[in-house]
Amino acid sequence: MPLHEQIIPYLETAGLYHLARLNSQWFWIDEPLDVAYQLGLPIDGEAVSGCLTDFENLMENGRPAWEWFRELFSELPPPNKVKQMTVHFTWFHERFRVPPANASEEIVRIYARAYIMMLLSSQLFADKNANQVHLRWLPYLASMEDLGRYSWGSAALAWLYRCLCHGTNRNVVNLAGPLQLLQSWIFWRFPSLRPSGFDVFEFLLASRYGLLFCVDNIFNLMCCHS
């Protein structure tokens, strides 16, 4: 909340003015608008939500998640590529790498679903290993035309905050979440940390650092300047 001049006398009377000034000096990721600038994600629309515990029992009146997976992708991954309710990234990458020549519209839609599944699981909502694709996104992929109505930027920001909070645990050694958003924000807000030769701004802001995004870079920045 901004500190308006009109209310400062009341804060001084209450003895809270100097405490309030700290808020204007503190920094944070600038709400969803910053996510829109950095990653170009929509920040208005419906909330991205869902149950992560036994979620498969809530999808389409309890229809099994793997049955739904087969309908959307026309096949199931081999057992050695499955871990609980996730599929290893390599199966998606190898199986749906390039659409076949003269593919029908339905085949192209299947490849698009696979790409979106990998994008969500490895870029926006990645786990600490970023190598598993979670089936929780199946309800969104069932209707491709409706994907654009969701506020993916708000969801990505919420997930980043959650991962940063979890990362303060002394037992946590890896950081999850949309790390390209975090690194791009660091370079944008702290020019002294920005690599040389990256001073020309364009949309998307994060596109300037496409070759620099990695977990090690982010940890080095956080450790060296904490």
Buried (B, 14 or more C-beta within 10 A) or exposed (E): EEEEEEEEEEBEEEEEBEEBEEEEEEEEBBEBEBBBBBBBBBBEEEEBEEEEEEBBEBBEEEEEBBEBBEEBBEEEBEEEBBEEBBBBBEBBEEBBEEBEEEEEEEEEBBBBBBBBBBBBBBBBBBBBEBBBBBBBBBBBBBEEEEBEEBBBBBBBBBBBEEBBEEBEEEEEEEBBBBBBBBBBBBBBBEEEEBEEEEEEEEEBBBEBBEEBBEBEBBBEBBEEEE
